[in-house]
């Protein structure tokens, strides 16, 4: 199945079966699992007519590689990249959407890690520029641990134009910058939101900054000047999630 990708873990597999079961080619379940969560996944698969097999733990570990499979691995047809129009349509149907924008992140490992965190925090999509950015290749998909098949990636030609469209769609565009006057915890991040992260080393480009409504920073007490972009993305997205869950 060279034209498929692997999604593993109860949450990720359940999400694919619920959102787009037609993409699931085959489902492998641990032969010894007989609990409510695996039963739900089996039921969803049977309802969708997905081929299902029971396998041993060794087979699942081989399918998932280094990933934590939790007793389930799905072979799925890769999610095609969203177009700008697809994103705008989804925004209209999503209350208080959260979008992650990566301004030129070039390391596939960082892209994969950002995708994984975006999925965990309920982001609607991840936006990346077509040029001078990491591709969604095998490395990024592996690091994403299934999130590349549940969280759409929107590849855009003109990032500044896309940020303008996000504003017109009702989102606040918030950039992350180490020199920002306001801490992320001091900003209201509960409404419709686009979080914009800069590239490794250089941060946000000047044109991107100009299209942000405001900038925020993360608190730092140590001597290290800046955080890895995927780490900073995780911290900022979880601040958004914290505010939304508490408010």
PyMOL commands that set and color helices and strands:
alter all, ss='L'
color gray80, all
select helices_A, chain A and resi 10-19+21-23+36-48+57-64+84-92+108-120+138-144+147-149+159-168+184-186+206-210+229-246
alter helices_A, ss='H'
color red, helices_A
select strands_A, chain A and resi 4-8+24-30+51-55+72-77+98-103+125-129+152-156+172-176+193-198+214-216
alter strands_A, ss='S'
color yellow, strands_A
deselect
rebuild
show_as cartoon
